[in-house]
Amino acid sequence: MLRDFWLLETYFGETDAAQDVEDVLRRYGVEPVKKALQAGHLKIHTVFVQPGPGRAFCCLSEGGRRAAQGRNPDDQPV
């Protein structure tokens, strides 16, 4: 999962690689996402583009980027 986020950032840029939280939960499952958030590898930002509730997006933190770029697969906990 972290590697997927990192590859998207590499290709599209940090801002455009952010993904809707609901999509991330569907794709990877609740527990892996929860663990990545608790480990500080992912972070959630809420964006308000119109009146009403905002949309929550998920993206890599600096620690998540370092973990995703690790050479050893064991360096990638999620």
PyMOL Python script that loads the backbone (N, CA, C, O; Angstrom):
from pymol import cmd

cmd.read_pdbstr("""\
ATOM      1  N   MET A   1       0.829  -1.191   0.000  1.00  0.00           N
ATOM      2  CA  MET A   1       0.000   0.000   0.000  1.00  0.00           C
ATOM      3  C   MET A   1       0.872   1.253   0.000  1.00  0.00           C
ATOM      4  O   MET A   1       0.637   2.171  -0.785  1.00  0.00           O
ATOM      5  N   LEU A   2       1.872   1.296   0.870  1.00  0.00           N
ATOM      6  CA  LEU A   2       2.738   2.478   0.920  1.00  0.00           C
ATOM      7  C   LEU A   2       3.468   2.666  -0.397  1.00  0.00           C
ATOM      8  O   LEU A   2       3.623   3.786  -0.883  1.00  0.00           O
ATOM      9  N   ARG A   3       3.915   1.555  -0.969  1.00  0.00           N
ATOM     10  CA  ARG A   3       4.619   1.627  -2.250  1.00  0.00           C
ATOM     11  C   ARG A   3       3.686   2.164  -3.339  1.00  0.00           C
ATOM     12  O   ARG A   3       4.117   2.927  -4.203  1.00  0.00           O
ATOM     13  N   ASP A   4       2.405   1.765  -3.300  1.00  0.00           N
ATOM     14  CA  ASP A   4       1.434   2.263  -4.277  1.00  0.00           C
ATOM     15  C   ASP A   4       1.283   3.780  -4.170  1.00  0.00           C
ATOM     16  O   ASP A   4       1.291   4.483  -5.180  1.00  0.00           O
ATOM     17  N   PHE A   5       1.145   4.280  -2.938  1.00  0.00           N
ATOM     18  CA  PHE A   5       1.034   5.725  -2.733  1.00  0.00           C
ATOM     19  C   PHE A   5       2.296   6.435  -3.240  1.00  0.00           C
ATOM     20  O   PHE A   5       2.216   7.472  -3.899  1.00  0.00           O
ATOM     21  N   TRP A   6       3.450   5.861  -2.924  1.00  0.00           N
ATOM     22  CA  TRP A   6       4.714   6.480  -3.312  1.00  0.00           C
ATOM     23  C   TRP A   6       4.861   6.524  -4.836  1.00  0.00           C
ATOM     24  O   TRP A   6       5.303   7.530  -5.390  1.00  0.00           O
ATOM     25  N   LEU A   7       4.492   5.431  -5.509  1.00  0.00           N
ATOM     26  CA  LEU A   7       4.573   5.421  -6.971  1.00  0.00           C
ATOM     27  C   LEU A   7       3.639   6.466  -7.582  1.00  0.00           C
ATOM     28  O   LEU A   7       4.004   7.134  -8.549  1.00  0.00           O
ATOM     29  N   LEU A   8       2.446   6.608  -7.027  1.00  0.00           N
ATOM     30  CA  LEU A   8       1.528   7.634  -7.508  1.00  0.00           C
ATOM     31  C   LEU A   8       2.117   9.031  -7.313  1.00  0.00           C
ATOM     32  O   LEU A   8       2.006   9.885  -8.193  1.00  0.00           O
ATOM     33  N   GLU A   9       2.750   9.261  -6.149  1.00  0.00           N
ATOM     34  CA  GLU A   9       3.384  10.559  -5.905  1.00  0.00           C
ATOM     35  C   GLU A   9       4.514  10.815  -6.883  1.00  0.00           C
ATOM     36  O   GLU A   9       4.687  11.937  -7.359  1.00  0.00           O
ATOM     37  N   THR A  10       5.277   9.786  -7.182  1.00  0.00           N
ATOM     38  CA  THR A  10       6.393   9.921  -8.108  1.00  0.00           C
ATOM     39  C   THR A  10       5.898  10.310  -9.494  1.00  0.00           C
ATOM     40  O   THR A  10       6.512  11.126 -10.182  1.00  0.00           O
ATOM     41  N   TYR A  11       4.792   9.722  -9.889  1.00  0.00           N
ATOM     42  CA  TYR A  11       4.268   9.956 -11.230  1.00  0.00           C
ATOM     43  C   TYR A  11       3.443  11.244 -11.328  1.00  0.00           C
ATOM     44  O   TYR A  11       3.638  12.042 -12.245  1.00  0.00           O
ATOM     45  N   PHE A  12       2.511  11.442 -10.369  1.00  0.00           N
ATOM     46  CA  PHE A  12       1.564  12.557 -10.451  1.00  0.00           C
ATOM     47  C   PHE A  12       1.928  13.763  -9.586  1.00  0.00           C
ATOM     48  O   PHE A  12       1.408  14.857  -9.804  1.00  0.00           O
ATOM     49  N   GLY A  13       2.804  13.577  -8.621  1.00  0.00           N
ATOM     50  CA  GLY A  13       3.108  14.642  -7.674  1.00  0.00           C
ATOM     51  C   GLY A  13       2.349  14.413  -6.376  1.00  0.00           C
ATOM     52  O   GLY A  13       1.334  13.717  -6.347  1.00  0.00           O
ATOM     53  N   GLU A  14       2.850  15.002  -5.319  1.00  0.00           N
ATOM     54  CA  GLU A  14       2.302  14.761  -3.979  1.00  0.00           C
ATOM     55  C   GLU A  14       0.822  15.122  -3.868  1.00  0.00           C
ATOM     56  O   GLU A  14       0.038  14.332  -3.342  1.00  0.00           O
ATOM     57  N   THR A  15       0.434  16.277  -4.344  1.00  0.00           N
ATOM     58  CA  THR A  15      -0.952  16.729  -4.208  1.00  0.00           C
ATOM     59  C   THR A  15      -1.917  15.868  -5.005  1.00  0.00           C
ATOM     60  O   THR A  15      -2.983  15.509  -4.506  1.00  0.00           O
ATOM     61  N   ASP A  16      -1.561  15.537  -6.222  1.00  0.00           N
ATOM     62  CA  ASP A  16      -2.463  14.775  -7.083  1.00  0.00           C
ATOM     63  C   ASP A  16      -2.504  13.283  -6.751  1.00  0.00           C
ATOM     64  O   ASP A  16      -3.337  12.557  -7.293  1.00  0.00           O
ATOM     65  N   ALA A  17      -1.626  12.822  -5.878  1.00  0.00           N
ATOM     66  CA  ALA A  17      -1.618  11.408  -5.503  1.00  0.00           C
ATOM     67  C   ALA A  17      -2.540  11.115  -4.322  1.00  0.00           C
ATOM     68  O   ALA A  17      -2.757   9.950  -3.991  1.00  0.00           O
ATOM     69  N   ALA A  18      -3.081  12.140  -3.686  1.00  0.00           N
ATOM     70  CA  ALA A  18      -4.003  11.927  -2.570  1.00  0.00           C
ATOM     71  C   ALA A  18      -5.224  11.152  -3.066  1.00  0.00           C
ATOM     72  O   ALA A  18      -5.726  11.389  -4.165  1.00  0.00           O
ATOM     73  N   GLN A  19      -5.689  10.219  -2.226  1.00  0.00           N
ATOM     74  CA  GLN A  19      -6.806   9.362  -2.602  1.00  0.00           C
ATOM     75  C   GLN A  19      -7.926   9.488  -1.578  1.00  0.00           C
ATOM     76  O   GLN A  19      -7.682   9.700  -0.390  1.00  0.00           O
ATOM     77  N   ASP A  20      -9.141   9.354  -2.054  1.00  0.00           N
ATOM     78  CA  ASP A  20     -10.314   9.397  -1.189  1.00  0.00           C
ATOM     79  C   ASP A  20     -10.212   8.277  -0.145  1.00  0.00           C
ATOM     80  O   ASP A  20      -9.906   7.136  -0.489  1.00  0.00           O
ATOM     81  N   VAL A  21     -10.466   8.600   1.115  1.00  0.00           N
ATOM     82  CA  VAL A  21     -10.334   7.633   2.203  1.00  0.00           C
ATOM     83  C   VAL A  21     -11.224   6.411   1.973  1.00  0.00           C
ATOM     84  O   VAL A  21     -10.798   5.282   2.216  1.00  0.00           O
ATOM     85  N   GLU A  22     -12.433   6.623   1.514  1.00  0.00           N
ATOM     86  CA  GLU A  22     -13.333   5.489   1.277  1.00  0.00           C
ATOM     87  C   GLU A  22     -12.767   4.540   0.227  1.00  0.00           C
ATOM     88  O   GLU A  22     -12.877   3.323   0.369  1.00  0.00           O
ATOM     89  N   ASP A  23     -12.167   5.083  -0.817  1.00  0.00           N
ATOM     90  CA  ASP A  23     -11.551   4.248  -1.845  1.00  0.00           C
ATOM     91  C   ASP A  23     -10.371   3.456  -1.284  1.00  0.00           C
ATOM     92  O   ASP A  23     -10.197   2.280  -1.604  1.00  0.00           O
ATOM     93  N   VAL A  24      -9.564   4.106  -0.446  1.00  0.00           N
ATOM     94  CA  VAL A  24      -8.402   3.443   0.151  1.00  0.00           C
ATOM     95  C   VAL A  24      -8.860   2.303   1.063  1.00  0.00           C
ATOM     96  O   VAL A  24      -8.277   1.220   1.049  1.00  0.00           O
ATOM     97  N   LEU A  25      -9.906   2.552   1.856  1.00  0.00           N
ATOM     98  CA  LEU A  25     -10.425   1.507   2.743  1.00  0.00           C
ATOM     99  C   LEU A  25     -10.959   0.320   1.947  1.00  0.00           C
ATOM    100  O   LEU A  25     -10.740  -0.830   2.327  1.00  0.00           O
ATOM    101  N   ARG A  26     -11.651   0.589   0.860  1.00  0.00           N
ATOM    102  CA  ARG A  26     -12.170  -0.491   0.013  1.00  0.00           C
ATOM    103  C   ARG A  26     -11.038  -1.291  -0.625  1.00  0.00           C
ATOM    104  O   ARG A  26     -11.097  -2.518  -0.697  1.00  0.00           O
ATOM    105  N   ARG A  27     -10.026  -0.594  -1.077  1.00  0.00           N
ATOM    106  CA  ARG A  27      -8.926  -1.236  -1.808  1.00  0.00           C
ATOM    107  C   ARG A  27      -8.030  -2.072  -0.888  1.00  0.00           C
ATOM    108  O   ARG A  27      -7.660  -3.192  -1.240  1.00  0.00           O
ATOM    109  N   TYR A  28      -7.682  -1.539   0.278  1.00  0.00           N
ATOM    110  CA  TYR A  28      -6.689  -2.195   1.131  1.00  0.00           C
ATOM    111  C   TYR A  28      -7.259  -2.823   2.401  1.00  0.00           C
ATOM    112  O   TYR A  28      -6.593  -3.644   3.032  1.00  0.00           O
ATOM    113  N   GLY A  29      -8.474  -2.451   2.784  1.00  0.00           N
ATOM    114  CA  GLY A  29      -9.082  -2.985   3.998  1.00  0.00           C
ATOM    115  C   GLY A  29      -8.876  -2.065   5.187  1.00  0.00           C
ATOM    116  O   GLY A  29      -7.944  -1.261   5.222  1.00  0.00           O
ATOM    117  N   VAL A  30      -9.756  -2.199   6.148  1.00  0.00           N
ATOM    118  CA  VAL A  30      -9.751  -1.302   7.309  1.00  0.00           C
ATOM    119  C   VAL A  30      -8.502  -1.489   8.164  1.00  0.00           C
ATOM    120  O   VAL A  30      -7.862  -0.504   8.531  1.00  0.00           O
ATOM    121  N   GLU A  31      -8.143  -2.719   8.487  1.00  0.00           N
ATOM    122  CA  GLU A  31      -7.024  -2.956   9.403  1.00  0.00           C
ATOM    123  C   GLU A  31      -5.675  -2.463   8.867  1.00  0.00           C
ATOM    124  O   GLU A  31      -4.948  -1.793   9.600  1.00  0.00           O
ATOM    125  N   PRO A  32      -5.319  -2.767   7.622  1.00  0.00           N
ATOM    126  CA  PRO A  32      -4.039  -2.231   7.126  1.00  0.00           C
ATOM    127  C   PRO A  32      -3.994  -0.699   7.107  1.00  0.00           C
ATOM    128  O   PRO A  32      -2.961  -0.103   7.413  1.00  0.00           O
ATOM    129  N   VAL A  33      -5.095  -0.075   6.754  1.00  0.00           N
ATOM    130  CA  VAL A  33      -5.134   1.390   6.731  1.00  0.00           C
ATOM    131  C   VAL A  33      -5.031   1.934   8.151  1.00  0.00           C
ATOM    132  O   VAL A  33      -4.319   2.906   8.402  1.00  0.00           O
ATOM    133  N   LYS A  34      -5.738   1.306   9.069  1.00  0.00           N
ATOM    134  CA  LYS A  34      -5.693   1.722  10.476  1.00  0.00           C
ATOM    135  C   LYS A  34      -4.268   1.608  11.026  1.00  0.00           C
ATOM    136  O   LYS A  34      -3.795   2.507  11.721  1.00  0.00           O
ATOM    137  N   LYS A  35      -3.587   0.502  10.713  1.00  0.00           N
ATOM    138  CA  LYS A  35      -2.208   0.315  11.176  1.00  0.00           C
ATOM    139  C   LYS A  35      -1.273   1.363  10.575  1.00  0.00           C
ATOM    140  O   LYS A  35      -0.397   1.886  11.264  1.00  0.00           O
ATOM    141  N   ALA A  36      -1.458   1.668   9.291  1.00  0.00           N
ATOM    142  CA  ALA A  36      -0.614   2.673   8.638  1.00  0.00           C
ATOM    143  C   ALA A  36      -0.840   4.058   9.240  1.00  0.00           C
ATOM    144  O   ALA A  36       0.105   4.833   9.394  1.00  0.00           O
ATOM    145  N   LEU A  37      -2.093   4.371   9.582  1.00  0.00           N
ATOM    146  CA  LEU A  37      -2.385   5.652  10.226  1.00  0.00           C
ATOM    147  C   LEU A  37      -1.766   5.717  11.620  1.00  0.00           C
ATOM    148  O   LEU A  37      -1.177   6.730  11.998  1.00  0.00           O
ATOM    149  N   GLN A  38      -1.902   4.636  12.379  1.00  0.00           N
ATOM    150  CA  GLN A  38      -1.344   4.599  13.728  1.00  0.00           C
ATOM    151  C   GLN A  38       0.176   4.665  13.720  1.00  0.00           C
ATOM    152  O   GLN A  38       0.782   5.246  14.621  1.00  0.00           O
ATOM    153  N   ALA A  39       0.793   4.068  12.700  1.00  0.00           N
ATOM    154  CA  ALA A  39       2.251   4.101  12.577  1.00  0.00           C
ATOM    155  C   ALA A  39       2.749   5.453  12.067  1.00  0.00           C
ATOM    156  O   ALA A  39       3.948   5.730  12.096  1.00  0.00           O
ATOM    157  N   GLY A  40       1.827   6.288  11.602  1.00  0.00           N
ATOM    158  CA  GLY A  40       2.201   7.597  11.084  1.00  0.00           C
ATOM    159  C   GLY A  40       2.669   7.560   9.638  1.00  0.00           C
ATOM    160  O   GLY A  40       3.271   8.523   9.163  1.00  0.00           O
ATOM    161  N   HIS A  41       2.405   6.466   8.928  1.00  0.00           N
ATOM    162  CA  HIS A  41       2.814   6.369   7.532  1.00  0.00           C
ATOM    163  C   HIS A  41       1.827   7.052   6.594  1.00  0.00           C
ATOM    164  O   HIS A  41       2.208   7.532   5.527  1.00  0.00           O
ATOM    165  N   LEU A  42       0.581   7.094   6.988  1.00  0.00           N
ATOM    166  CA  LEU A  42      -0.454   7.781   6.212  1.00  0.00           C
ATOM    167  C   LEU A  42      -1.030   8.900   7.046  1.00  0.00           C
ATOM    168  O   LEU A  42      -1.004   8.846   8.276  1.00  0.00           O
ATOM    169  N   LYS A  43      -1.546   9.905   6.386  1.00  0.00           N
ATOM    170  CA  LYS A  43      -2.247  10.989   7.080  1.00  0.00           C
ATOM    171  C   LYS A  43      -3.511  11.315   6.303  1.00  0.00           C
ATOM    172  O   LYS A  43      -3.611  11.043   5.107  1.00  0.00           O
ATOM    173  N   ILE A  44      -4.468  11.897   6.997  1.00  0.00           N
ATOM    174  CA  ILE A  44      -5.753  12.238   6.386  1.00  0.00           C
ATOM    175  C   ILE A  44      -5.927  13.747   6.421  1.00  0.00           C
ATOM    176  O   ILE A  44      -5.684  14.396   7.438  1.00  0.00           O
ATOM    177  N   HIS A  45      -6.351  14.285   5.295  1.00  0.00           N
ATOM    178  CA  HIS A  45      -6.661  15.706   5.177  1.00  0.00           C
ATOM    179  C   HIS A  45      -8.105  15.839   4.715  1.00  0.00           C
ATOM    180  O   HIS A  45      -8.565  15.079   3.864  1.00  0.00           O
ATOM    181  N   THR A  46      -8.811  16.799   5.276  1.00  0.00           N
ATOM    182  CA  THR A  46     -10.173  17.077   4.841  1.00  0.00           C
ATOM    183  C   THR A  46     -10.153  18.330   3.983  1.00  0.00           C
ATOM    184  O   THR A  46      -9.568  19.347   4.355  1.00  0.00           O
ATOM    185  N   VAL A  47     -10.799  18.239   2.835  1.00  0.00           N
ATOM    186  CA  VAL A  47     -10.830  19.350   1.884  1.00  0.00           C
ATOM    187  C   VAL A  47     -12.269  19.833   1.759  1.00  0.00           C
ATOM    188  O   VAL A  47     -13.187  19.038   1.556  1.00  0.00           O
ATOM    189  N   PHE A  48     -12.453  21.131   1.881  1.00  0.00           N
ATOM    190  CA  PHE A  48     -13.779  21.734   1.758  1.00  0.00           C
ATOM    191  C   PHE A  48     -13.824  22.498   0.438  1.00  0.00           C
ATOM    192  O   PHE A  48     -13.207  23.555   0.308  1.00  0.00           O
ATOM    193  N   VAL A  49     -14.555  21.963  -0.542  1.00  0.00           N
ATOM    194  CA  VAL A  49     -14.633  22.602  -1.847  1.00  0.00           C
ATOM    195  C   VAL A  49     -15.997  23.217  -2.115  1.00  0.00           C
ATOM    196  O   VAL A  49     -16.180  23.913  -3.114  1.00  0.00           O
ATOM    197  N   GLN A  50     -16.934  22.971  -1.252  1.00  0.00           N
ATOM    198  CA  GLN A  50     -18.273  23.536  -1.386  1.00  0.00           C
ATOM    199  C   GLN A  50     -18.905  23.563  -0.001  1.00  0.00           C
ATOM    200  O   GLN A  50     -18.382  22.931   0.917  1.00  0.00           O
ATOM    201  N   PRO A  51     -20.004  24.270   0.176  1.00  0.00           N
ATOM    202  CA  PRO A  51     -20.665  24.259   1.477  1.00  0.00           C
ATOM    203  C   PRO A  51     -21.067  22.824   1.855  1.00  0.00           C
ATOM    204  O   PRO A  51     -21.422  22.020   0.993  1.00  0.00           O
ATOM    205  N   GLY A  52     -21.006  22.531   3.118  1.00  0.00           N
ATOM    206  CA  GLY A  52     -21.354  21.198   3.587  1.00  0.00           C
ATOM    207  C   GLY A  52     -20.121  20.454   4.062  1.00  0.00           C
ATOM    208  O   GLY A  52     -19.050  21.043   4.212  1.00  0.00           O
ATOM    209  N   PRO A  53     -20.271  19.168   4.298  1.00  0.00           N
ATOM    210  CA  PRO A  53     -19.131  18.398   4.809  1.00  0.00           C
ATOM    211  C   PRO A  53     -18.023  18.288   3.773  1.00  0.00           C
ATOM    212  O   PRO A  53     -18.281  18.236   2.571  1.00  0.00           O
ATOM    213  N   GLY A  54     -16.814  18.254   4.246  1.00  0.00           N
ATOM    214  CA  GLY A  54     -15.667  18.136   3.352  1.00  0.00           C
ATOM    215  C   GLY A  54     -15.423  16.691   2.957  1.00  0.00           C
ATOM    216  O   GLY A  54     -16.058  15.773   3.475  1.00  0.00           O
ATOM    217  N   ARG A  55     -14.501  16.507   2.039  1.00  0.00           N
ATOM    218  CA  ARG A  55     -14.087  15.172   1.627  1.00  0.00           C
ATOM    219  C   ARG A  55     -12.750  14.855   2.266  1.00  0.00           C
ATOM    220  O   ARG A  55     -11.854  15.698   2.309  1.00  0.00           O
ATOM    221  N   ALA A  56     -12.622  13.641   2.760  1.00  0.00           N
ATOM    222  CA  ALA A  56     -11.393  13.207   3.412  1.00  0.00           C
ATOM    223  C   ALA A  56     -10.499  12.490   2.397  1.00  0.00           C
ATOM    224  O   ALA A  56     -10.938  11.588   1.684  1.00  0.00           O
ATOM    225  N   PHE A  57      -9.244  12.912   2.353  1.00  0.00           N
ATOM    226  CA  PHE A  57      -8.263  12.313   1.460  1.00  0.00           C
ATOM    227  C   PHE A  57      -7.100  11.764   2.268  1.00  0.00           C
ATOM    228  O   PHE A  57      -6.748  12.300   3.319  1.00  0.00           O
ATOM    229  N   CYS A  58      -6.521  10.709   1.776  1.00  0.00           N
ATOM    230  CA  CYS A  58      -5.423  10.017   2.430  1.00  0.00           C
ATOM    231  C   CYS A  58      -4.158  10.224   1.597  1.00  0.00           C
ATOM    232  O   CYS A  58      -4.198  10.158   0.369  1.00  0.00           O
ATOM    233  N   CYS A  59      -3.031  10.476   2.276  1.00  0.00           N
ATOM    234  CA  CYS A  59      -1.768  10.627   1.567  1.00  0.00           C
ATOM    235  C   CYS A  59      -0.624  10.165   2.472  1.00  0.00           C
ATOM    236  O   CYS A  59      -0.815   9.943   3.668  1.00  0.00           O
ATOM    237  N   LEU A  60       0.551  10.026   1.890  1.00  0.00           N
ATOM    238  CA  LEU A  60       1.728   9.600   2.642  1.00  0.00           C
ATOM    239  C   LEU A  60       2.256  10.715   3.530  1.00  0.00           C
ATOM    240  O   LEU A  60       2.208  11.893   3.176  1.00  0.00           O
ATOM    241  N   SER A  61       2.754  10.322   4.675  1.00  0.00           N
ATOM    242  CA  SER A  61       3.512  11.247   5.512  1.00  0.00           C
ATOM    243  C   SER A  61       4.983  11.115   5.119  1.00  0.00           C
ATOM    244  O   SER A  61       5.320  10.274   4.285  1.00  0.00           O
ATOM    245  N   GLU A  62       5.852  11.918   5.696  1.00  0.00           N
ATOM    246  CA  GLU A  62       7.284  11.805   5.416  1.00  0.00           C
ATOM    247  C   GLU A  62       7.795  10.420   5.828  1.00  0.00           C
ATOM    248  O   GLU A  62       8.582   9.802   5.112  1.00  0.00           O
ATOM    249  N   GLY A  63       7.340   9.945   6.984  1.00  0.00           N
ATOM    250  CA  GLY A  63       7.747   8.610   7.434  1.00  0.00           C
ATOM    251  C   GLY A  63       7.247   7.521   6.500  1.00  0.00           C
ATOM    252  O   GLY A  63       7.933   6.522   6.283  1.00  0.00           O
ATOM    253  N   GLY A  64       6.059   7.709   5.950  1.00  0.00           N
ATOM    254  CA  GLY A  64       5.516   6.756   4.992  1.00  0.00           C
ATOM    255  C   GLY A  64       6.331   6.732   3.714  1.00  0.00           C
ATOM    256  O   GLY A  64       6.529   5.671   3.123  1.00  0.00           O
ATOM    257  N   ARG A  65       6.802   7.888   3.285  1.00  0.00           N
ATOM    258  CA  ARG A  65       7.654   7.947   2.094  1.00  0.00           C
ATOM    259  C   ARG A  65       8.959   7.188   2.316  1.00  0.00           C
ATOM    260  O   ARG A  65       9.411   6.435   1.454  1.00  0.00           O
ATOM    261  N   ARG A  66       9.557   7.401   3.489  1.00  0.00           N
ATOM    262  CA  ARG A  66      10.807   6.694   3.801  1.00  0.00           C
ATOM    263  C   ARG A  66      10.576   5.185   3.838  1.00  0.00           C
ATOM    264  O   ARG A  66      11.379   4.415   3.311  1.00  0.00           O
ATOM    265  N   ALA A  67       9.473   4.767   4.464  1.00  0.00           N
ATOM    266  CA  ALA A  67       9.170   3.335   4.546  1.00  0.00           C
ATOM    267  C   ALA A  67       8.904   2.753   3.166  1.00  0.00           C
ATOM    268  O   ALA A  67       9.316   1.627   2.887  1.00  0.00           O
ATOM    269  N   ALA A  68       8.228   3.492   2.300  1.00  0.00           N
ATOM    270  CA  ALA A  68       7.909   3.002   0.957  1.00  0.00           C
ATOM    271  C   ALA A  68       9.149   2.873   0.094  1.00  0.00           C
ATOM    272  O   ALA A  68       9.183   2.045  -0.817  1.00  0.00           O
ATOM    273  N   GLN A  69      10.166   3.674   0.363  1.00  0.00           N
ATOM    274  CA  GLN A  69      11.386   3.644  -0.431  1.00  0.00           C
ATOM    275  C   GLN A  69      12.422   2.668   0.118  1.00  0.00           C
ATOM    276  O   GLN A  69      13.512   2.540  -0.440  1.00  0.00           O
ATOM    277  N   GLY A  70      12.087   1.981   1.207  1.00  0.00           N
ATOM    278  CA  GLY A  70      13.023   1.025   1.811  1.00  0.00           C
ATOM    279  C   GLY A  70      13.433  -0.053   0.832  1.00  0.00           C
ATOM    280  O   GLY A  70      12.627  -0.494   0.012  1.00  0.00           O
ATOM    281  N   ARG A  71      14.657  -0.470   0.911  1.00  0.00           N
ATOM    282  CA  ARG A  71      15.189  -1.486  -0.007  1.00  0.00           C
ATOM    283  C   ARG A  71      14.705  -2.887   0.358  1.00  0.00           C
ATOM    284  O   ARG A  71      14.511  -3.732  -0.515  1.00  0.00           O
ATOM    285  N   ASN A  72      14.520  -3.116   1.616  1.00  0.00           N
ATOM    286  CA  ASN A  72      14.139  -4.433   2.111  1.00  0.00           C
ATOM    287  C   ASN A  72      12.621  -4.505   2.233  1.00  0.00           C
ATOM    288  O   ASN A  72      12.026  -3.598   2.814  1.00  0.00           O
ATOM    289  N   PRO A  73      11.963  -5.553   1.707  1.00  0.00           N
ATOM    290  CA  PRO A  73      10.502  -5.653   1.851  1.00  0.00           C
ATOM    291  C   PRO A  73      10.053  -5.611   3.305  1.00  0.00           C
ATOM    292  O   PRO A  73       8.929  -5.196   3.588  1.00  0.00           O
ATOM    293  N   ASP A  74      10.920  -6.037   4.243  1.00  0.00           N
ATOM    294  CA  ASP A  74      10.556  -5.977   5.656  1.00  0.00           C
ATOM    295  C   ASP A  74      10.505  -4.552   6.168  1.00  0.00           C
ATOM    296  O   ASP A  74       9.939  -4.300   7.231  1.00  0.00           O
ATOM    297  N   ASP A  75      11.085  -3.612   5.431  1.00  0.00           N
ATOM    298  CA  ASP A  75      11.036  -2.201   5.806  1.00  0.00           C
ATOM    299  C   ASP A  75       9.671  -1.595   5.515  1.00  0.00           C
ATOM    300  O   ASP A  75       9.401  -0.462   5.914  1.00  0.00           O
ATOM    301  N   GLN A  76       8.808  -2.333   4.826  1.00  0.00           N
ATOM    302  CA  GLN A  76       7.503  -1.846   4.425  1.00  0.00           C
ATOM    303  C   GLN A  76       6.429  -2.575   5.228  1.00  0.00           C
ATOM    304  O   GLN A  76       5.891  -3.579   4.762  1.00  0.00           O
ATOM    305  N   PRO A  77       6.107  -2.085   6.430  1.00  0.00           N
ATOM    306  CA  PRO A  77       5.221  -2.788   7.329  1.00  0.00           C
ATOM    307  C   PRO A  77       3.785  -2.904   6.815  1.00  0.00           C
ATOM    308  O   PRO A  77       3.048  -3.791   7.245  1.00  0.00           O
ATOM    309  N   VAL A  78       3.388  -2.031   5.915  1.00  0.00           N
ATOM    310  CA  VAL A  78       2.003  -2.076   5.439  1.00  0.00           C
ATOM    311  C   VAL A  78       2.004  -2.089   3.931  1.00  0.00           C
ATOM    312  O   VAL A  78       0.940  -2.126   3.313  1.00  0.00           O
TER     313      VAL A  78
END
""", "prot")
cmd.dss("prot")
cmd.show_as("cartoon", "prot")
cmd.util.cbc("prot")
cmd.orient("prot")
